[in-house]
Amino acid sequence: MSATGEGRSGEPGVVFDRHMVLDQLGGWRGMVDATVPTLAFIVANGIGGLRTGIWAALGVAVLVFGLRLVRRESVQQAVSGLFAVGVAVAIAAATGQARDFYVPGILRNAALGVVLLGSVVLRRPLVGVVAEFLSPSHLGAMAAPGAGFPRRRGRTEGAPAVPHRTERDPATGRALPDPDPELPWREDPRLVRAYGWLTVLWATVFLVRAGVQGYLYLGSEDSDATDLGIVSLLLGVPVTAVEVAVTLWVVSRLHRHRAAEAPAGEPDERPAD
C-alpha cells in the first residue's frame, strides 16, 4: 500500500499510493459483501432459529472470502467482514439472543458518530482528511471530466482542469511524493466548512442508526429480532449509497472551484481555451 520516496530534503520517506488504497477499500462490491452475511442471518434465523442463523452468517462470510481468493481480488474487505461476523455470532451464541448479533454494529455506529463530531469540533473534519488523502484538491484529481458526477452547464462550465497522475520512479515503479499545495486545505475556510458539514452528515447518519437500532434492541423481547435486522439493512447500504453520492458531488464541485481559482503554473491549472 505504500512505497518509499524521497522528500524535499532528499531524505527517504513513506509515500502512500491512493489508487492502491481505493482498491483495498473494495468499493460498492465491498459494501455488498459486508451486507450479505447479515441478510443470511436474518433469513436463516427467521426460518430455523438462532443456531441456523449463526451458521448461515458464518457460511456466507467464509464463502465471500473464498470467492475473493479464487478471483484473486482484494480480501481486506472480506477479512474485515469475516471478523465482524465472527464477533457478532460469538456474542449471539454466548447469550442465546438473536438480537445480540447486532450489538457490535450498534456500538460501532455510536462510536463513529461521536468520533466524527469530535473531529469537527477540533477543526479536523474526518471527511476532509480522508478526501484530501485519497484525492487532494490542489492536484485537481476530482476536477477532471468524469470525476464524481457529470458536470452541469452553468457558471463552472469551461475548460476542464488537468487531472493529476501519480508520478512513479522509472527505475523502481514506486510512487513519488505529491507536490505540496500552495494553500493547505485546512487553511481554506471554504473547504474546511464544506468538509465540516459533510462530516456532520456522516456523523448524524451513524448516530441515527445507533439510536434506531438501540431503541429496537431494547424493545425486542423475543429472540427473533427480525425487525431489528430489517431496519439495520435498510439503514445500511441504501443510506450509505446516498451519502457517498452526496459526498462525491460536493467534493468534485469543491475541487473544480479550487482548480479554477488556482494561479498559473500550479498542477491544477485550467488550460487556456
VENURJO-V697314 format. One record per residue. N is the residue number from 1. RES is the residue in three letters. D_FIRST is the distance of its C-alpha to the first C-alpha in whole Angstrom. Layout:
<<N	RES	D_FIRST> <N	RES	D_FIRST>>
This chain:
<<1	MET	0> <2	SER	4> <3	ALA	7> <4	THR	10> <5	GLY	13> <6	GLU	17> <7	GLY	18> <8	ARG	21> <9	SER	23> <10	GLY	22> <11	GLU	20> <12	PRO	16> <13	GLY	14> <14	VAL	10> <15	VAL	9> <16	PHE	6> <17	ASP	6> <18	ARG	8> <19	HIS	9> <20	MET	6> <21	VAL	6> <22	LEU	10> <23	ASP	10> <24	GLN	9> <25	LEU	11> <26	GLY	14> <27	GLY	16> <28	TRP	20> <29	ARG	20> <30	GLY	18> <31	MET	21> <32	VAL	23> <33	ASP	22> <34	ALA	22> <35	THR	25> <36	VAL	27> <37	PRO	27> <38	THR	29> <39	LEU	31> <40	ALA	32> <41	PHE	33> <42	ILE	36> <43	VAL	37> <44	ALA	38> <45	ASN	39> <46	GLY	41> <47	ILE	43> <48	GLY	43> <49	GLY	42> <50	LEU	39> <51	ARG	39> <52	THR	38> <53	GLY	36> <54	ILE	34> <55	TRP	34> <56	ALA	33> <57	ALA	30> <58	LEU	29> <59	GLY	29> <60	VAL	28> <61	ALA	25> <62	VAL	25> <63	LEU	26> <64	VAL	23> <65	PHE	20> <66	GLY	22> <67	LEU	22> <68	ARG	18> <69	LEU	18> <70	VAL	21> <71	ARG	20> <72	ARG	17> <73	GLU	15> <74	SER	12> <75	VAL	14> <76	GLN	12> <77	GLN	15> <78	ALA	17> <79	VAL	17> <80	SER	17> <81	GLY	20> <82	LEU	21> <83	PHE	21> <84	ALA	23> <85	VAL	25> <86	GLY	26> <87	VAL	27> <88	ALA	29> <89	VAL	31> <90	ALA	32> <91	ILE	33> <92	ALA	35> <93	ALA	36> <94	ALA	37> <95	THR	39> <96	GLY	41> <97	GLN	40> <98	ALA	38> <99	ARG	37> <100	ASP	35> <101	PHE	33> <102	TYR	32> <103	VAL	32> <104	PRO	28> <105	GLY	27> <106	ILE	30> <107	LEU	29> <108	ARG	25> <109	ASN	27> <110	ALA	29> <111	ALA	27> <112	LEU	24> <113	GLY	27> <114	VAL	28> <115	VAL	25> <116	LEU	25> <117	LEU	28> <118	GLY	28> <119	SER	25> <120	VAL	28> <121	VAL	30> <122	LEU	28> <123	ARG	28> <124	ARG	24> <125	PRO	24> <126	LEU	20> <127	VAL	21> <128	GLY	21> <129	VAL	18> <130	VAL	15> <131	ALA	17> <132	GLU	17> <133	PHE	13> <134	LEU	12> <135	SER	16> <136	PRO	17> <137	SER	21> <138	HIS	22> <139	LEU	20> <140	GLY	22> <141	ALA	19> <142	MET	21> <143	ALA	25> <144	ALA	24> <145	PRO	27> <146	GLY	25> <147	ALA	23> <148	GLY	24> <149	PHE	27> <150	PRO	30> <151	ARG	31> <152	ARG	35> <153	ARG	38> <154	GLY	39> <155	ARG	39> <156	THR	35> <157	GLU	36> <158	GLY	36> <159	ALA	33> <160	PRO	30> <161	ALA	27> <162	VAL	25> <163	PRO	22> <164	HIS	19> <165	ARG	17> <166	THR	14> <167	GLU	15> <168	ARG	14> <169	ASP	16> <170	PRO	18> <171	ALA	18> <172	THR	15> <173	GLY	13> <174	ARG	10> <175	ALA	10> <176	LEU	13> <177	PRO	14> <178	ASP	16> <179	PRO	19> <180	ASP	21> <181	PRO	23> <182	GLU	26> <183	LEU	27> <184	PRO	24> <185	TRP	24> <186	ARG	25> <187	GLU	28> <188	ASP	29> <189	PRO	31> <190	ARG	31> <191	LEU	27> <192	VAL	27> <193	ARG	30> <194	ALA	29> <195	TYR	25> <196	GLY	28> <197	TRP	30> <198	LEU	27> <199	THR	25> <200	VAL	29> <201	LEU	29> <202	TRP	26> <203	ALA	28> <204	THR	31> <205	VAL	30> <206	PHE	28> <207	LEU	31> <208	VAL	33> <209	ARG	32> <210	ALA	32> <211	GLY	36> <212	VAL	37> <213	GLN	35> <214	GLY	37> <215	TYR	40> <216	LEU	40> <217	TYR	39> <218	LEU	42> <219	GLY	44> <220	SER	43> <221	GLU	46> <222	ASP	46> <223	SER	43> <224	ASP	42> <225	ALA	40> <226	THR	40> <227	ASP	40> <228	LEU	37> <229	GLY	35> <230	ILE	36> <231	VAL	35> <232	SER	32> <233	LEU	31> <234	LEU	33> <235	LEU	31> <236	GLY	28> <237	VAL	26> <238	PRO	29> <239	VAL	29> <240	THR	25> <241	ALA	26> <242	VAL	28> <243	GLU	26> <244	VAL	23> <245	ALA	26> <246	VAL	27> <247	THR	24> <248	LEU	23> <249	TRP	27> <250	VAL	27> <251	VAL	24> <252	SER	25> <253	ARG	28> <254	LEU	27> <255	HIS	25> <256	ARG	28> <257	HIS	30> <258	ARG	28> <259	ALA	28> <260	ALA	31> <261	GLU	32> <262	ALA	30> <263	PRO	32> <264	ALA	33> <265	GLY	30> <266	GLU	27> <267	PRO	24> <268	ASP	25> <269	GLU	29> <270	ARG	31> <271	PRO	32> <272	ALA	36> <273	ASP	38>>
